[in-house]
Amino acid sequence: MDRYPPIADHGLVGDLQTAALISAQGVVDWFAAPRFDSPSVFASLLDHERGGYFRLAPVGGDGGTWRQLYYPDTAVLVTRFMSADGVGEVIDCMPAKRPHRAGDRHTLVRAVRTVRGTVRFDLECRPRFDYARAAHTLELREQAASFHSPGISAHLQSTFPLRRDGQDVTGTLTLKEGQVAAAVFTVCGPGGPAPQPPTAEQLSGEIWDTIGYWQGWVRTCRYRGRWPDMVHRSAITLKLLTYAPTGAPIAAATMGLPERIGGERNWDYRYTWIRDGSLSVRALLDLGFVEEANAFVRWLGDRLHDHAGPGGEPLQIMYRVDGDPDLPEEILEHLEGYQGSRPVRAGNAAADQLQLDIYGEALYAMSESRKVGTHVGYHGWKGLSRTLDWLAGSWDRPDEGIWETRGGRKDFTYSRVMCWAAFDCGLRLAQEWRRPADTALWTAARDTIFEQVMERGWSKEKQALVQHYDGEVLDASLLLLPRVGFLAPLSPGWLNTLDAIDRKLVSDSLVYRYDPAASPDGLRGAEGTFSLCTFLYVDALARSGQLGKARYTFEKMQTYANHVGLFAEKIGPGGEQLGNFPQAFTHLSLVMAASSLDDALDEAAERPMAPPEDEGAPPWRITPA
């Protein structure tokens, strides 16, 4: 068992209310329950000694070869071990029987089998509740163990004997070719009855029901483009990271994983950002997942109706999956952090920041949902209208911006652009839905913002739009401008901006958010390239007709995916994945880029005498040494 396996060395399983990370060596080293944003049960990924883990793997597995894959078009994870003595498999899944009902019982099914020769397996189950702060007691029977901690209980049933190891349990079994065994770990509320020991038929049924659920869901996807495997895996990942009872997507399954090894940018991403969720609506609709898109729009409408921003604004930037706005940030001093990356934070103080761009993304989501006939009701429209009336008097303020900087508020260009988008979308909705609105106020605000951005956000030196007014720093968030319609994708102003971003923020097709040395963000250390921005770059290139460069960048980006097609937040200098994992925004932007690139390539192929796809200079040129 590696002390700290690479972040990318994991697959994800979940039941649409919580999720677990399982390493390619068969170790559950992250699991929070009963919800994504609950305290952890296993967290050895954040502290190998204290965090707790659940290992089910061959004895002496270091001498063999490990491989991990998903059962096709599912969230059922298969971890294979191959050695001269035999080949063993661990099959992991979390049944999603009642995805639209919140509950406090969540089950991880772990089946093991030998497919060739003889394999001896070890089990170690060492839960550490409440981020490894709460003690627990153990009740042990031959093939069942119950762990009790204040406020929560967990139960382990197995088809083989278990042994006590302090307040933890271990076990060993030897399987010959064709033999199968299993261990089932269930988390439930305090004092809840232990589940009945499962039979072999029940376990087999659970696994096949889960396979059927996911394959049936994927069959409803209407993507018919060039990259179905990548898009389907991203869609499944986005679904796994959505809290089904409310339709709220979280940003990532984990907390505290570093954006740079040893650095302090270690955030808790297990919450729902207005921005991320809103941009997911168009991607979900493109894939045909109308129910999921509408569920988030309803959740968003409820937040507008709540009118619960920390400073009197209509929205705050993020919430818990049930809509609770309370996300106090605390530092878990007792945890070592991934490879010593401290501090480890739970909760997120950025929830109290002012980020004005979220109103543009929220209205963008509402505007996109109208295309499938989704209308907000009377109270929903009143909340939306009230929000835009408020924004008309509040948009011209410095804020913390899309990247949640902690270096003070600035007049961020992207924030102003998205305020423009909010009014633009609101005006269209008022007209199409025939709703009462102060359209004169909204129109005046929209037009004033446009003039201000083009005058104050434009750098004569860079010949491009820049990160914030009166500055010269470029920012990859501006790659979204053509998508929201602020600038036409072939307009000179946009092409100049795209070219400037290409020169300053793109490195071997990977894209940085911005240069923190040139624009201090209040945090120490450099950062890797941001995978979201790389896919936004592909989207922008495709919209601007640079299809050769767009497709090459998109294909290269796939080489940074992990072994089962998952992406974290960032790519480090050596190609390693960094940050919380897997990150929904990255997979969302992959879907966006694939859809835009497919459409652009199809359109180019239909044009008579279509020009070659590769405009401009080739990606490399052979020159004499």
Backbone torsions as a table, in degrees:
resi	resn	phi	psi	omega
1	MET	NA	117.9	177.9
2	ASP	-64.0	142.4	177.8
3	ARG	-61.4	-49.5	174.2
4	TYR	-136.9	95.3	178.4
5	PRO	-64.2	156.9	174.6
6	PRO	-53.5	145.5	-180.0
7	ILE	-55.2	-39.4	-177.2
8	ALA	-74.5	-7.3	-173.9
9	ASP	-85.3	45.5	-175.0
10	HIS	-143.3	152.7	164.2
11	GLY	-111.9	166.3	-177.0
12	LEU	-121.8	133.5	169.4
13	VAL	-126.3	156.4	-178.9
14	GLY	-167.7	170.3	-179.6
15	ASP	-122.0	20.2	178.2
16	LEU	74.0	13.6	171.3
17	GLN	-135.0	-27.0	173.6
18	THR	-153.1	177.3	-174.3
19	ALA	-154.4	159.7	178.8
20	ALA	-130.3	143.4	172.4
21	LEU	-99.8	131.6	-177.5
22	ILE	-125.8	123.1	-176.5
23	SER	-73.9	164.7	179.2
24	ALA	-71.1	2.4	172.3
25	GLN	-111.1	18.8	171.8
26	GLY	79.9	24.2	-176.3
27	VAL	-111.3	124.6	170.1
28	VAL	-81.3	103.0	-176.9
29	ASP	-113.5	8.2	166.5
30	TRP	-150.9	127.2	176.2
31	PHE	-162.0	121.0	175.6
32	ALA	-115.7	142.0	-177.6
33	ALA	-153.6	151.2	12.1
34	PRO	-87.0	-4.4	179.7
35	ARG	-127.5	167.7	176.0
36	PHE	-50.5	-43.5	-172.3
37	ASP	-94.2	15.6	176.6
38	SER	-79.8	162.8	172.4
39	PRO	-59.5	154.7	-174.2
40	SER	-75.7	153.4	169.9
41	VAL	-105.2	-42.4	172.2
42	PHE	-122.1	128.5	-177.7
43	ALA	-148.2	36.9	178.7
44	SER	-65.0	-16.6	176.1
45	LEU	-66.8	-21.0	178.2
46	LEU	-105.6	-14.6	173.8
47	ASP	-164.0	106.4	-174.5
48	HIS	-60.7	-37.8	-175.4
49	GLU	-80.7	-42.5	-170.5
50	ARG	-101.2	-22.1	-164.5
51	GLY	-72.5	-28.2	-177.4
52	GLY	90.0	148.1	-178.6
53	TYR	-159.3	168.5	177.9
54	PHE	-132.9	103.8	-177.0
55	ARG	-105.1	131.3	173.0
56	LEU	-139.0	103.0	-169.2
57	ALA	-160.0	163.0	177.9
58	PRO	-61.4	146.1	175.1
59	VAL	-66.0	137.2	178.9
60	GLY	60.8	35.1	-174.5
61	GLY	-64.0	-13.3	-178.1
62	ASP	-65.2	-18.7	-177.5
63	GLY	-85.9	-2.7	-178.2
64	GLY	-115.8	-167.3	-179.8
65	THR	-112.8	135.5	179.6
66	TRP	-106.8	141.6	172.9
67	ARG	-139.9	146.9	-179.0
68	GLN	-136.5	140.4	179.9
69	LEU	-153.0	162.4	170.6
70	TYR	-93.8	140.7	167.7
71	TYR	-58.9	135.6	-168.4
72	PRO	-49.5	130.9	175.6
73	ASP	56.2	38.4	178.8
74	THR	-141.2	176.0	169.9
75	ALA	-107.4	29.1	175.6
76	VAL	-96.9	120.1	-171.6
77	LEU	-100.1	133.8	179.1
78	VAL	-118.7	121.1	178.4
79	THR	-112.1	119.3	-174.2
80	ARG	-109.3	140.5	175.5
81	PHE	-122.8	129.4	-176.2
82	MET	-125.3	127.5	177.0
83	SER	-144.2	176.8	179.6
84	ALA	-66.2	-25.5	-177.5
85	ASP	-85.4	-24.3	-178.2
86	GLY	171.8	173.6	178.3
87	VAL	-123.3	125.2	179.7
88	GLY	-121.5	157.0	179.0
89	GLU	-133.5	143.5	169.3
90	VAL	-116.2	124.4	180.0
91	ILE	-110.3	120.4	-176.6
92	ASP	-117.1	136.1	173.1
93	CYS	-157.6	160.2	172.4
94	MET	-122.6	111.0	-177.5
95	PRO	-60.0	136.5	179.3
96	ALA	-113.3	67.6	-174.0
97	LYS	-74.8	-43.6	-176.1
98	ARG	-125.4	69.5	-170.5
99	PRO	-65.4	-20.0	-175.4
100	HIS	-101.7	13.0	177.2
101	ARG	-122.9	121.6	177.5
102	ALA	-68.0	137.3	179.0
103	GLY	-150.8	165.3	-177.3
104	ASP	-106.0	12.7	178.5
105	ARG	-116.0	120.8	-175.5
106	HIS	-136.3	131.6	-168.2
107	THR	-122.4	131.6	172.1
108	LEU	-108.7	116.9	178.8
109	VAL	-96.1	126.2	179.5
110	ARG	-125.3	107.1	179.0
111	ALA	-105.2	142.3	177.1
112	VAL	-124.9	146.0	176.4
113	ARG	-152.2	156.7	174.0
114	THR	-106.7	125.9	-178.2
115	VAL	-103.1	-13.3	175.0
116	ARG	-157.2	137.9	178.2
117	GLY	70.1	-144.4	-180.0
118	THR	-131.6	133.7	-179.1
119	VAL	-132.2	134.2	175.7
120	ARG	-101.4	127.7	-176.9
121	PHE	-109.5	146.2	173.3
122	ASP	-111.3	144.4	170.8
123	LEU	-122.1	133.0	169.3
124	GLU	-133.1	120.9	177.4
125	CYS	-120.7	109.6	-174.0
126	ARG	-130.2	75.2	179.7
127	PRO	-69.5	148.4	175.3
128	ARG	-137.1	101.9	-169.3
129	PHE	-79.0	157.0	176.3
130	ASP	54.8	56.5	179.9
131	TYR	55.8	35.5	178.6
132	ALA	66.3	29.1	177.3
133	ARG	-105.5	-17.0	-173.9
134	ALA	-109.8	133.2	175.8
135	ALA	-74.5	164.0	176.3
136	HIS	-142.9	162.5	175.0
137	THR	-114.2	160.2	-176.1
138	LEU	-124.4	131.9	167.4
139	GLU	-112.8	124.1	-172.9
140	LEU	-123.2	130.7	166.7
141	ARG	-117.5	-179.0	-170.5
142	GLU	-59.2	-45.7	-177.0
143	GLN	-124.7	25.7	-179.5
144	ALA	-151.4	140.3	178.4
145	ALA	-135.2	141.4	176.1
146	SER	-123.6	127.2	179.2
147	PHE	-108.8	125.2	-177.0
148	HIS	-119.3	127.0	177.6
149	SER	-136.3	155.2	-179.2
150	PRO	-53.2	122.6	175.7
151	GLY	85.9	-5.3	-175.7
152	ILE	-158.7	148.5	173.8
153	SER	-133.2	155.4	176.1
154	ALA	-138.7	147.3	-176.5
155	HIS	-131.3	138.0	177.6
156	LEU	-121.0	118.9	172.5
157	GLN	-112.6	140.0	-179.7
158	SER	-136.4	163.7	176.4
159	THR	-97.1	14.3	179.1
160	PHE	-144.1	161.5	-174.3
161	PRO	-65.4	147.5	177.1
162	LEU	-116.0	153.5	179.0
163	ARG	-122.9	147.9	175.6
164	ARG	-78.4	138.9	171.8
165	ASP	-137.0	84.8	-171.2
166	GLY	67.3	-122.9	175.8
167	GLN	-99.6	15.0	178.0
168	ASP	-117.3	176.9	179.0
169	VAL	-132.4	152.0	174.6
170	THR	-133.6	170.0	177.6
171	GLY	-167.2	157.7	178.7
172	THR	-140.5	141.1	175.8
173	LEU	-149.6	150.7	177.8
174	THR	-116.9	126.9	-178.4
175	LEU	-118.7	132.8	173.4
176	LYS	-91.8	170.1	-177.2
177	GLU	-51.7	125.9	178.4
178	GLY	92.8	-11.4	-178.9
179	GLN	-85.4	148.5	-175.7
180	VAL	-133.9	144.4	173.5
181	ALA	-141.5	173.9	-177.1
182	ALA	-156.2	156.6	171.1
183	ALA	-135.8	133.6	-175.9
184	VAL	-121.5	122.5	-178.2
185	PHE	-110.4	122.1	-176.3
186	THR	-124.7	130.1	175.1
187	VAL	-105.2	134.9	178.9
188	CYS	-148.0	180.0	-178.6
189	GLY	-68.1	169.0	-177.2
190	PRO	-64.6	135.9	175.7
191	GLY	74.4	3.6	179.0
192	GLY	-66.3	148.5	-179.3
193	PRO	-65.4	145.5	177.9
194	ALA	-68.2	140.4	176.8
195	PRO	-61.3	154.1	176.1
196	GLN	-69.8	142.5	177.5
197	PRO	-56.1	128.6	-177.3
198	PRO	-76.3	148.0	172.9
199	THR	-88.1	165.8	178.5
200	ALA	-60.5	-37.8	179.7
201	GLU	-66.6	-39.6	178.9
202	GLN	-64.6	-42.5	179.9
203	LEU	-64.5	-44.1	177.6
204	SER	-60.7	-40.9	178.6
205	GLY	-64.2	-39.8	178.4
206	GLU	-59.9	-45.6	-177.7
207	ILE	-65.3	-46.9	-177.8
208	TRP	-71.0	-31.6	173.8
209	ASP	-64.0	-39.9	179.1
210	THR	-66.9	-41.9	175.7
211	ILE	-59.2	-46.0	-179.5
212	GLY	-63.5	-38.1	178.9
213	TYR	-60.3	-49.9	-175.4
214	TRP	-70.5	-42.4	179.8
215	GLN	-66.7	-34.9	176.0
216	GLY	-66.0	-37.8	178.8
217	TRP	-67.4	-44.7	-178.7
218	VAL	-63.7	-32.2	-179.9
219	ARG	-62.7	-20.8	178.3
220	THR	-81.2	-7.0	179.3
221	CYS	-69.6	133.5	-177.8
222	ARG	-102.1	13.3	177.3
223	TYR	-67.9	128.3	179.5
224	ARG	-130.2	29.5	-175.9
225	GLY	-87.9	-158.4	-170.7
226	ARG	-85.2	-13.9	-173.5
227	TRP	-128.0	58.7	-173.8
228	PRO	-63.3	-39.0	-177.6
229	ASP	-63.5	-44.9	-179.3
230	MET	-66.3	-42.7	-178.5
231	VAL	-68.0	-42.6	178.3
232	HIS	-62.3	-42.2	179.4
233	ARG	-64.5	-39.3	177.5
234	SER	-66.1	-40.0	178.9
235	ALA	-63.0	-44.0	178.0
236	ILE	-62.0	-40.6	179.8
237	THR	-64.5	-43.4	176.7
238	LEU	-61.3	-39.8	177.6
239	LYS	-65.0	-43.3	178.7
240	LEU	-60.1	-30.7	-176.6
241	LEU	-94.9	18.6	178.3
242	THR	-113.1	129.8	178.3
243	TYR	-80.1	102.1	-168.6
244	ALA	-60.2	-36.0	-178.4
245	PRO	-59.7	-26.6	179.4
246	THR	-118.2	-14.3	-176.4
247	GLY	82.2	12.5	-176.4
248	ALA	-90.5	122.5	176.4
249	PRO	-85.1	144.4	173.7
250	ILE	-96.6	162.7	-177.5
251	ALA	-76.5	-33.9	179.2
252	ALA	-162.9	163.8	-177.2
253	ALA	-81.0	-12.9	-169.7
254	THR	-121.8	172.6	173.8
255	MET	-133.0	152.7	168.2
256	GLY	77.3	-2.4	179.0
257	LEU	-76.0	136.5	-167.0
258	PRO	-79.3	144.6	170.3
259	GLU	-77.5	-18.3	173.0
260	ARG	-148.6	131.6	-177.1
261	ILE	-59.3	127.0	-179.0
262	GLY	84.6	-2.2	-176.8
263	GLY	-90.7	-179.9	-176.6
264	GLU	-103.2	-0.3	-178.6
265	ARG	-85.6	73.0	-173.7
266	ASN	-125.4	91.2	-168.1
267	TRP	-105.2	164.3	175.0
268	ASP	-97.7	114.7	-174.3
269	TYR	-107.3	18.1	-173.2
270	ARG	-89.8	37.1	-177.1
271	TYR	-129.4	174.1	-176.4
272	THR	-103.7	113.3	175.7
273	TRP	-87.6	133.5	175.9
274	ILE	-55.7	-43.0	-176.5
275	ARG	-62.3	-53.8	-176.1
276	ASP	-61.6	-48.2	-178.4
277	GLY	-63.2	-39.1	-178.5
278	SER	-66.1	-42.3	179.5
279	LEU	-69.7	-20.1	179.0
280	SER	-71.9	-20.4	-174.1
281	VAL	-61.0	-47.8	-179.3
282	ARG	-63.1	-42.1	-179.9
283	ALA	-63.0	-43.1	179.0
284	LEU	-63.6	-40.9	178.6
285	LEU	-65.3	-39.4	177.8
286	ASP	-59.6	-33.5	-179.2
287	LEU	-85.5	-8.0	180.0
288	GLY	92.9	7.8	-178.6
289	PHE	-92.1	71.6	-175.1
290	VAL	-67.7	-40.4	-178.1
291	GLU	-59.5	-44.4	-179.8
292	GLU	-65.8	-41.6	178.5
293	ALA	-62.9	-45.1	-179.0
294	ASN	-66.8	-33.1	179.0
295	ALA	-62.8	-42.1	178.3
296	PHE	-68.3	-39.9	179.5
297	VAL	-60.2	-39.1	176.4
298	ARG	-64.1	-43.8	177.6
299	TRP	-59.9	-43.2	178.7
300	LEU	-63.5	-42.2	177.2
301	GLY	-60.4	-37.2	177.2
302	ASP	-64.3	-37.1	178.7
303	ARG	-67.0	-40.5	177.3
304	LEU	-62.8	-37.1	179.8
305	HIS	-70.1	-32.1	-178.8
306	ASP	-66.5	-33.6	178.3
307	HIS	55.2	59.2	-167.9
308	ALA	-125.5	35.1	177.3
309	GLY	-68.3	150.0	-174.7
310	PRO	-66.0	-26.0	-178.8
311	GLY	-112.5	22.1	-178.3
312	GLY	91.6	-4.9	177.5
313	GLU	-74.8	158.6	-174.8
314	PRO	-65.7	-29.4	-177.0
315	LEU	-132.6	150.5	162.2
316	GLN	-105.2	167.2	-166.6
317	ILE	-73.9	-24.3	-179.1
318	MET	-150.2	160.2	-179.7
319	TYR	-143.9	167.5	166.7
320	ARG	-71.3	166.7	-173.3
321	VAL	-64.3	-22.1	177.7
322	ASP	-93.5	6.0	179.3
323	GLY	93.5	-2.0	178.4
324	ASP	-65.1	125.8	-178.3
325	PRO	-84.8	-1.5	-173.6
326	ASP	-88.7	108.2	-178.5
327	LEU	-131.0	58.4	-177.3
328	PRO	-59.9	138.5	-178.6
329	GLU	-95.4	132.9	174.9
330	GLU	-132.7	152.5	177.7
331	ILE	-100.6	126.7	-179.6
332	LEU	-90.3	86.6	-172.6
333	GLU	-62.8	-26.2	-174.5
334	HIS	-78.4	-11.3	-178.4
335	LEU	-94.9	136.5	-178.0
336	GLU	-67.7	-32.7	-174.1
337	GLY	88.1	153.5	-179.1
338	TYR	-58.9	117.3	-177.8
339	GLN	50.6	36.8	177.7
340	GLY	79.8	14.8	-179.7
341	SER	-82.3	107.9	-177.2
342	ARG	-127.4	156.8	4.8
343	PRO	-81.6	156.7	170.8
344	VAL	-92.0	121.0	-176.0
345	ARG	-108.8	138.7	169.1
346	ALA	-118.8	138.9	-169.8
347	GLY	82.6	174.6	-175.0
348	ASN	-149.0	108.8	-178.1
349	ALA	-68.5	-15.8	177.9
350	ALA	-64.4	-13.9	178.0
351	ALA	-58.6	-24.5	-179.1
352	ASP	-91.2	1.3	-179.9
353	GLN	-74.1	157.8	171.4
354	LEU	-96.5	115.7	176.8
355	GLN	-131.0	99.4	-171.6
356	LEU	-72.2	-17.1	-179.3
357	ASP	-64.5	-22.7	-174.4
358	ILE	-62.1	-24.0	179.8
359	TYR	-72.5	-32.4	174.3
360	GLY	-66.9	-43.5	179.7
361	GLU	-66.9	-39.2	179.1
362	ALA	-62.4	-45.2	179.2
363	LEU	-70.1	-31.5	174.2
364	TYR	-60.0	-43.6	178.5
365	ALA	-62.4	-45.3	178.3
366	MET	-60.9	-41.0	-178.3
367	SER	-66.7	-41.3	179.5
368	GLU	-67.4	-37.7	-176.6
369	SER	-67.2	-24.1	-180.0
370	ARG	-64.0	-22.4	-176.3
371	LYS	-71.5	-14.3	174.7
372	VAL	-112.5	21.1	173.7
373	GLY	83.1	15.6	179.5
374	THR	-85.7	123.8	178.3
375	HIS	-121.4	137.9	171.6
376	VAL	-75.9	149.3	178.6
377	GLY	-76.7	-171.7	-176.8
378	TYR	-58.4	-50.0	-178.2
379	HIS	-67.8	-35.2	176.7
380	GLY	-62.6	-43.2	179.0
381	TRP	-66.7	-36.2	178.6
382	LYS	-62.9	-40.2	177.3
383	GLY	-65.4	-42.3	179.1
384	LEU	-64.3	-46.4	-179.5
385	SER	-63.2	-42.8	178.2
386	ARG	-61.5	-37.1	179.2
387	THR	-62.9	-45.5	-179.7
388	LEU	-69.8	-33.7	174.6
389	ASP	-62.1	-42.5	177.3
390	TRP	-63.8	-43.9	-177.0
391	LEU	-63.9	-31.1	-179.8
392	ALA	-60.5	-27.7	177.9
393	GLY	-102.4	3.9	-172.1
394	SER	-128.6	-8.6	-172.7
395	TRP	-68.2	-27.1	-174.0
396	ASP	-89.3	56.4	-178.8
397	ARG	-132.2	144.5	170.8
398	PRO	-63.3	149.6	176.8
399	ASP	-143.8	-177.2	-179.0
400	GLU	-85.1	-14.5	173.7
401	GLY	82.2	170.7	-174.9
402	ILE	-60.3	-31.6	-174.5
403	TRP	-89.8	6.4	173.4
404	GLU	56.7	44.4	179.6
405	THR	-63.2	152.5	178.9
406	ARG	-117.5	32.7	-179.8
407	GLY	-113.2	18.5	178.7
408	GLY	104.2	157.0	-177.2
409	ARG	-79.2	147.5	178.2
410	LYS	-140.8	167.4	174.5
411	ASP	-84.7	81.9	-175.8
412	PHE	-75.2	131.1	-178.9
413	THR	-62.4	-43.4	-178.6
414	TYR	-60.9	-39.4	178.7
415	SER	-61.0	-41.6	-179.8
416	ARG	-68.5	-39.9	178.5
417	VAL	-59.5	-42.4	-178.0
418	MET	-74.6	-25.4	169.6
419	CYS	-65.4	-40.6	173.8
420	TRP	-56.9	-45.8	-179.2
421	ALA	-62.7	-35.2	179.2
422	ALA	-61.0	-47.9	179.9
423	PHE	-68.6	-37.7	179.9
424	ASP	-62.9	-46.1	178.5
425	CYS	-67.5	-40.3	-179.7
426	GLY	-61.9	-39.7	178.4
427	LEU	-64.6	-40.2	178.9
428	ARG	-66.0	-41.5	179.7
429	LEU	-65.0	-41.9	179.8
430	ALA	-60.5	-38.8	179.9
431	GLN	-72.2	-46.8	-174.7
432	GLU	-72.4	-33.7	-179.4
433	TRP	-93.6	-3.2	179.1
434	ARG	56.1	52.3	-177.6
435	ARG	-107.8	150.3	177.6
436	PRO	-67.6	136.2	-177.7
437	ALA	-162.6	153.4	174.9
438	ASP	-85.7	72.7	-173.9
439	THR	-65.1	-29.1	177.9
440	ALA	-65.1	-43.0	177.6
441	LEU	-63.0	-46.4	-178.0
442	TRP	-65.4	-40.7	-179.4
443	THR	-65.0	-42.6	179.4
444	ALA	-62.7	-42.1	179.2
445	ALA	-64.7	-45.7	179.7
446	ARG	-57.7	-47.6	-175.2
447	ASP	-70.0	-36.4	178.3
448	THR	-65.2	-41.6	178.6
449	ILE	-61.0	-44.6	-178.8
450	PHE	-58.5	-48.2	-179.9
451	GLU	-61.5	-42.3	-178.0
452	GLN	-64.7	-44.3	-179.2
453	VAL	-61.5	-45.0	-177.0
454	MET	-70.7	-24.7	178.5
455	GLU	-88.8	-44.8	-173.8
456	ARG	-99.4	-23.2	179.0
457	GLY	-88.2	-7.1	-178.0
458	TRP	-93.1	127.7	177.5
459	SER	-97.2	120.9	176.6
460	LYS	-67.5	-33.5	179.9
461	GLU	-68.1	-47.0	-178.7
462	LYS	-81.6	-17.4	-172.6
463	GLN	53.6	47.8	-176.2
464	ALA	-161.4	160.7	168.3
465	LEU	-73.1	140.6	-174.2
466	VAL	-120.2	177.9	-170.5
467	GLN	-61.9	-48.0	179.9
468	HIS	-144.8	162.2	-175.2
469	TYR	-60.0	145.7	176.2
470	ASP	63.7	21.9	176.6
471	GLY	-124.8	177.9	-178.8
472	GLU	-127.1	11.4	-176.2
473	VAL	-86.1	134.7	177.5
474	LEU	-85.6	156.4	-175.1
475	ASP	-145.6	128.0	-176.2
476	ALA	-71.9	-14.8	176.9
477	SER	-60.1	-27.0	-178.8
478	LEU	-68.3	-8.3	175.8
479	LEU	-63.4	-15.4	179.2
480	LEU	-82.8	-6.9	-174.4
481	LEU	-56.6	-46.7	179.1
482	PRO	-64.0	-33.8	-178.0
483	ARG	-64.3	-36.9	-178.9
484	VAL	-91.7	-1.4	173.3
485	GLY	86.6	12.6	-179.3
486	PHE	-69.0	-41.2	174.3
487	LEU	-130.0	145.4	176.4
488	ALA	-69.5	142.0	-173.8
489	PRO	-65.5	-16.2	178.3
490	LEU	-111.2	10.6	179.1
491	SER	-73.3	148.8	-178.7
492	PRO	-58.3	-40.9	-179.8
493	GLY	-60.5	-40.9	179.7
494	TRP	-72.9	-43.4	-179.6
495	LEU	-61.2	-37.2	175.7
496	ASN	-64.7	-41.9	179.2
497	THR	-64.6	-44.3	178.4
498	LEU	-60.8	-41.3	179.6
499	ASP	-65.3	-39.5	179.2
500	ALA	-65.8	-42.8	176.0
501	ILE	-60.5	-41.5	178.9
502	ASP	-57.7	-44.1	-176.6
503	ARG	-71.9	-37.5	-168.8
504	LYS	-102.1	-27.8	-172.6
505	LEU	-115.3	-6.3	-177.1
506	VAL	-102.3	128.7	178.7
507	SER	-131.1	110.3	-178.7
508	ASP	52.0	46.1	178.5
509	SER	75.1	-6.6	176.9
510	LEU	-93.9	147.7	-169.1
511	VAL	-120.1	129.4	171.6
512	TYR	-83.6	150.9	175.9
513	ARG	-66.9	-47.9	-178.8
514	TYR	-169.7	177.8	178.3
515	ASP	-101.3	104.4	-177.2
516	PRO	-66.2	-20.9	176.6
517	ALA	-70.0	-36.2	179.7
518	ALA	-84.0	-24.3	-179.4
519	SER	-134.1	82.5	-175.6
520	PRO	-54.7	135.0	-176.2
521	ASP	-112.4	12.6	176.9
522	GLY	84.6	5.0	-179.3
523	LEU	-127.2	152.0	-179.0
524	ARG	-84.7	152.2	170.3
525	GLY	91.6	159.1	176.6
526	ALA	-86.2	-179.1	180.0
527	GLU	-142.6	163.7	177.6
528	GLY	-83.3	-178.4	175.5
529	THR	-71.6	151.3	-173.2
530	PHE	-102.2	116.4	-171.7
531	SER	-63.9	-36.1	174.1
532	LEU	-53.3	-46.7	-175.9
533	CYS	-66.6	-32.9	177.6
534	THR	-63.6	-42.1	178.1
535	PHE	-71.7	-33.2	173.2
536	LEU	-64.0	-34.4	176.8
537	TYR	-63.5	-42.6	176.4
538	VAL	-60.2	-46.3	179.6
539	ASP	-58.6	-45.8	-178.4
540	ALA	-67.1	-40.4	177.5
541	LEU	-61.9	-43.6	-179.0
542	ALA	-62.8	-43.1	-179.8
543	ARG	-66.8	-25.8	-178.6
544	SER	-93.8	7.7	174.0
545	GLY	84.3	5.3	-179.6
546	GLN	-91.4	68.8	-167.5
547	LEU	-71.6	-36.7	179.5
548	GLY	-62.3	-48.1	179.3
549	LYS	-65.1	-40.1	-179.4
550	ALA	-62.5	-46.0	-177.2
551	ARG	-69.1	-39.1	179.5
552	TYR	-64.7	-42.8	177.8
553	THR	-62.2	-43.1	-179.8
554	PHE	-62.6	-45.4	179.9
555	GLU	-65.3	-40.5	179.2
556	LYS	-63.6	-37.3	-178.3
557	MET	-61.9	-30.3	179.8
558	GLN	-64.2	-24.1	179.3
559	THR	-70.7	-13.8	178.2
560	TYR	-93.2	-7.9	174.9
561	ALA	-63.5	155.6	178.0
562	ASN	-80.0	-173.5	-170.8
563	HIS	-65.8	-18.9	177.6
564	VAL	-115.8	17.9	171.9
565	GLY	86.5	19.8	-177.6
566	LEU	-103.7	151.1	179.2
567	PHE	-122.8	141.9	167.1
568	ALA	-87.6	-161.6	-176.8
569	GLU	-79.2	-39.3	-170.7
570	LYS	-135.8	164.8	173.6
571	ILE	-117.0	125.2	179.6
572	GLY	-80.3	176.8	-175.5
573	PRO	-62.7	-25.2	178.5
574	GLY	-97.9	13.0	-179.4
575	GLY	86.5	3.4	-179.7
576	GLU	-78.0	150.0	177.5
577	GLN	-84.9	137.7	-177.5
578	LEU	-132.9	158.0	178.3
579	GLY	90.3	-179.3	-176.4
580	ASN	-64.9	152.1	-163.9
581	PHE	-146.0	141.7	-20.2
582	PRO	-73.4	153.5	-176.4
583	GLN	-98.0	124.6	-176.9
584	ALA	-63.4	-40.9	-176.7
585	PHE	-60.0	-37.0	177.8
586	THR	-64.1	-46.9	-179.3
587	HIS	-69.3	-34.1	174.4
588	LEU	-61.3	-47.0	-178.5
589	SER	-69.0	-27.7	173.6
590	LEU	-62.0	-45.6	179.0
591	VAL	-62.8	-43.5	178.6
592	MET	-59.2	-46.1	-178.2
593	ALA	-65.8	-42.6	179.9
594	ALA	-61.6	-42.5	-179.4
595	SER	-65.2	-46.1	-179.9
596	SER	-64.4	-42.6	-178.2
597	LEU	-68.3	-41.5	175.8
598	ASP	-58.3	-47.8	-178.8
599	ASP	-60.9	-43.3	-178.6
600	ALA	-66.8	-40.6	179.2
601	LEU	-67.3	-40.5	177.9
602	ASP	-63.1	-43.3	179.9
603	GLU	-64.3	-40.6	178.8
604	ALA	-65.3	-37.7	-178.9
605	ALA	-67.7	-25.9	-178.6
606	GLU	-84.0	-15.4	-179.2
607	ARG	-75.5	136.5	176.4
608	PRO	-66.2	139.3	179.2
609	MET	55.4	47.5	-178.1
610	ALA	-60.8	137.0	178.5
611	PRO	-70.1	162.9	175.9
612	PRO	-57.1	149.3	-176.9
613	GLU	-66.8	-31.0	-170.5
614	ASP	-91.4	90.5	177.5
615	GLU	-79.9	150.7	174.9
616	GLY	77.7	-163.6	-175.8
617	ALA	-70.7	146.3	175.7
618	PRO	-65.2	160.8	-176.5
619	PRO	-67.6	-17.5	174.2
620	TRP	-148.1	160.4	179.0
621	ARG	-140.2	130.7	179.1
622	ILE	-81.7	124.9	178.7
623	THR	-129.0	157.6	178.7
624	PRO	-59.1	145.1	-179.6
625	ALA	-67.5	NA	NA
